[in-house]
Amino acid sequence: MVPLLAALLLLPPAAAARDFLTQAVTLTAPPSPLATRLTHLAPGADPRVLRLAAQAFNCADPDAERLAVIDFSLPSTEQRLWVFDLPRQRLLFRELVSHGQGSGNALAREFSNVPDSHQSSIGLFRTLNSYEGSNGYSLRLEGLEPGINDQAFQRAIVIHGADYVSESFIERTGRLGRSHGCPAVREEIAVPLIDSLKQSQYLFTYYPDPEWLADSTFLRCPRDERRLAMQH
């Protein structure tokens, strides 16, 4: 077991997660130019989460043009999805996004890679093609982290629009509606958001899970080695 993780397991779960996030960020190299840029574009987001997203993105494919970040540590009543256009240095979307029925109510607390769990997954995803399905215009996702999210395609975890993602739904229920694990967005912006992300762009979904933070190769890999491994 990683020594830092072993020590943090003695803390209450919430404190352990916060402390691990802090140490996972502060014990690495100074913020990358990408992390600094993301923080400038999205000042309302947690800069530590954006720094981890930048690390994962740079590890996977720093030449990609779009990066989406979901911070599942925030309640579903908050805008916790950001979509960045990296070449143009623009924030394209800041939006509400749902989590799975099995992950929690207003707050997501449990995550899974298991089919039929109806839970969301964390980690780094690559986007695939868009299509018209039972939930309308949707975007397929490929989970890149073994054991964490690599069943996403088989589970049909996709980005799609949903009528339960809206401010009016929050006003009625105190939270967004919940999906079967998909990151659902407002119907009004589903098409342009999906079009901005389709075809080999990236989605980073965050929750302060100590084991994932300790073990994810995308958060600490030598970039060239990881990119070479992904090509085989």
C-alpha positions in Angstrom: 0.0 0.0 0.0 1.2 3.5 -0.8 2.5 5.0 2.6 0.6 8.3 2.2 -2.6 6.4 1.5 -2.1 4.1 4.5 -1.7 7.1 6.8 -4.8 8.8 5.4 -6.9 5.7 5.9 -6.7 6.5 9.6 -8.5 9.8 9.1 -12.2 10.2 8.7 -13.1 9.5 5.0 -13.9 13.1 4.1 -10.8 14.5 5.8 -8.6 11.8 4.2 -9.9 12.6 0.7 -9.3 16.3 1.1 -5.8 15.8 2.6 -4.9 13.4 -0.1 -6.0 15.8 -2.9 -4.0 18.5 -1.3 -0.8 16.3 -1.0 -1.3 14.7 -4.4 -1.2 18.2 -5.9 1.4 19.9 -3.8 3.9 17.1 -3.9 4.1 17.2 -7.7 5.9 19.7 -9.9 4.8 23.3 -10.2 1.5 23.8 -12.1 1.9 23.2 -15.8 1.1 26.0 -18.3 -2.1 24.2 -19.1 -3.2 24.1 -15.4 -2.5 27.8 -15.1 -4.6 28.5 -18.2 -7.5 26.4 -17.1 -7.6 28.2 -13.7 -7.6 31.5 -15.5 -10.5 30.4 -17.7 -12.5 28.9 -14.9 -11.9 30.9 -11.7 -14.9 29.3 -10.1 -13.5 25.8 -10.3 -11.3 24.2 -7.7 -7.7 24.9 -9.0 -6.5 21.6 -7.5 -9.1 19.7 -9.6 -8.1 21.6 -12.7 -4.5 20.8 -12.0 -5.2 17.1 -11.9 -7.2 17.4 -15.1 -4.3 19.1 -16.8 -1.9 16.4 -15.6 -4.2 13.6 -16.9 -4.8 15.4 -20.2 -1.1 16.1 -20.8 -0.3 12.5 -20.0 -2.9 11.2 -22.5 -2.7 13.5 -25.5 -1.6 17.1 -25.1 -2.3 17.8 -28.8 -6.1 17.3 -28.4 -8.1 20.5 -28.7 -10.9 20.1 -26.1 -11.1 19.1 -22.5 -14.2 18.7 -20.3 -13.9 18.6 -16.5 -16.6 17.4 -14.1 -16.1 17.9 -10.4 -18.4 15.3 -8.8 -17.3 16.5 -5.3 -19.8 19.3 -5.8 -23.6 18.8 -5.5 -25.7 18.5 -8.6 -27.3 21.8 -7.8 -24.1 23.6 -8.8 -22.6 24.1 -12.3 -19.8 21.5 -12.1 -19.1 20.8 -15.7 -16.6 22.9 -17.7 -15.6 22.5 -21.4 -12.5 24.2 -22.6 -11.3 25.0 -26.1 -7.6 24.8 -25.6 -6.1 26.3 -28.8 -8.4 29.3 -28.6 -8.0 29.5 -24.8 -11.8 29.8 -24.2 -14.3 28.4 -21.8 -17.0 27.1 -24.0 -19.5 25.8 -21.4 -20.0 25.9 -17.6 -23.0 23.7 -17.0 -25.1 21.5 -14.7 -24.5 17.8 -15.1 -26.2 14.8 -13.5 -24.7 11.7 -11.8 -26.0 8.2 -11.6 -28.9 7.0 -9.4 -26.6 4.6 -7.6 -24.1 7.3 -6.8 -26.2 9.4 -4.4 -28.9 12.1 -4.2 -27.8 15.7 -4.4 -24.2 14.6 -3.6 -22.5 11.8 -5.4 -20.6 9.6 -3.0 -20.2 6.2 -4.7 -18.7 5.4 -8.1 -18.4 2.2 -10.0 -17.2 0.5 -13.2 -19.7 -2.3 -12.9 -22.6 -2.8 -15.4 -26.1 -2.2 -14.1 -24.7 -0.4 -11.0 -26.3 2.8 -12.2 -23.3 4.6 -10.7 -21.1 7.2 -12.3 -17.4 6.6 -13.0 -14.4 8.8 -12.3 -11.2 9.2 -14.2 -10.1 10.1 -17.7 -12.3 9.3 -20.8 -11.7 9.8 -24.5 -14.7 10.8 -26.5 -15.8 8.8 -29.5 -18.6 9.4 -32.0 -22.0 11.1 -31.6 -25.2 9.3 -32.5 -29.0 9.4 -32.2 -30.2 7.0 -29.5 -32.9 6.5 -27.0 -31.8 9.6 -25.1 -31.6 11.7 -28.3 -28.3 13.1 -29.5 -25.5 11.4 -27.5 -21.8 11.1 -27.3 -20.0 7.7 -26.7 -17.2 7.6 -24.2 -14.2 5.4 -23.9 -12.9 4.9 -20.3 -9.1 4.9 -20.3 -8.4 3.7 -16.7 -8.4 -0.1 -16.1 -10.7 -1.1 -13.3 -11.9 2.5 -12.8 -13.9 3.4 -16.0 -12.8 1.0 -18.7 -16.3 -0.6 -18.9 -17.9 2.8 -19.9 -18.5 1.8 -23.5 -20.0 -1.6 -22.6 -22.2 0.2 -20.0 -23.4 2.7 -22.6 -22.1 5.6 -20.4 -22.6 8.5 -22.8 -23.2 12.3 -22.6 -26.8 13.2 -23.5 -29.5 15.7 -22.8 -32.2 15.1 -20.2 -35.3 17.0 -19.1 -34.3 16.3 -15.4 -31.2 18.5 -15.8 -32.6 22.0 -15.3 -32.9 24.8 -12.8 -36.7 24.2 -12.6 -36.0 20.5 -11.6 -33.7 21.8 -8.8 -36.4 24.2 -7.6 -38.9 21.3 -7.4 -36.8 18.6 -5.8 -33.7 20.3 -4.3 -31.4 18.4 -6.7 -31.0 17.3 -10.4 -32.6 14.1 -11.6 -30.3 11.2 -11.9 -29.2 9.0 -14.8 -28.1 5.4 -15.1 -24.5 6.6 -14.7 -24.4 8.9 -17.7 -23.3 12.6 -17.4 -26.5 14.1 -18.6 -26.7 17.8 -19.4 -29.5 20.3 -20.2 -31.4 19.5 -23.4 -31.0 23.0 -24.6 -27.2 22.8 -24.9 -26.7 19.0 -25.5 -26.1 19.3 -29.3 -23.5 22.1 -29.3 -21.8 20.7 -26.2 -21.5 17.2 -27.7 -20.4 18.6 -31.1 -17.6 20.5 -29.2 -16.3 17.3 -27.7 -16.8 14.5 -30.2 -14.0 12.5 -31.9 -11.0 12.0 -29.7 -11.3 14.8 -27.2 -11.1 14.3 -23.4 -13.4 14.2 -20.3 -11.9 14.2 -16.8 -14.3 13.3 -14.0 -13.1 14.0 -10.5 -14.0 12.8 -7.0 -11.5 12.7 -4.1 -11.2 9.0 -4.0 -7.8 8.3 -2.3 -7.1 5.0 -4.0 -7.7 6.4 -7.5 -5.6 9.4 -6.7 -2.8 7.2 -5.5 -3.0 4.7 -8.4 -4.0 6.5 -11.5 -1.2 6.4 -14.0 -2.6 9.4 -15.8 -1.9 11.6 -12.8 1.8 10.8 -12.6 3.0 9.2 -15.8 6.0 10.3 -17.9 4.0 11.6 -20.9 6.0 10.0 -23.7 5.9 6.5 -22.1 2.1 6.7 -21.5 1.4 7.9 -25.0 3.5 5.1 -26.4 1.6 2.5 -24.3 -1.8 3.8 -25.5 -0.7 3.3 -29.1 -0.2 -0.4 -28.6 
